[in-house]
């Protein structure tokens, strides 16, 4: 697998700090959202999802926040680790159809 | 389970040739997705199947692209004739409806890197 482009926004964080990755989505009718992680040379890996009837969902070290008013999604990673270094994508969908992926954000964890 | 299996992992072909990419979804999954990833356009959904039936192929770029799913354990994406602009990484993903954590938990394969010269 290959991560997207040369001009991805990049977020650099110190190991142990919290990371916040943001995503703006486009379709106000989207009712399902997913965050993916893509490491170099691999396919995207599902992290966490959220439906539009929720504004927050927590997983293991990750939290997704959804603000439908401004069509904004964020992924928070607690106590960021070197293994979290990857490209992170958000995706929006209208009840499982028309999946649209964002351009991605590269997370770089500094030692 | 071995996860989603794709073959070949790398394919280099000349313009005008037919290319066939293969995918074996995770057993028990009833949705299968084909994606394309390029530096310019990012990750794009091409087509997806539910219970072997194509549901949405609006992302298929043009008639040169076709996808089939003859049974629950196998799908192909064919490009005929191939062009240099088709060079990309093609991913297959499968999923099932999760009643608790969400609608779709997609599992991606490792991808096929296609280079058309």
Interface residues (C-beta under 8 A of the other chain):
Chain A: X1 X2 X4 X5 X6 X32 X34 X42 X43 X44 X45 X46 X49 X50 X51 X89 X93 X95 X96 X97 X98 X99 X100 X101 X102 X103 X104
Chain B: X4 X31 X33 X37 X38 X39 X40 X42 X43 X44 X45 X48 X55 X56 X58 X89 X91 X93 X101 X102 X103 X104 X105 X106 X107 X108 X109 X110 X111 X113
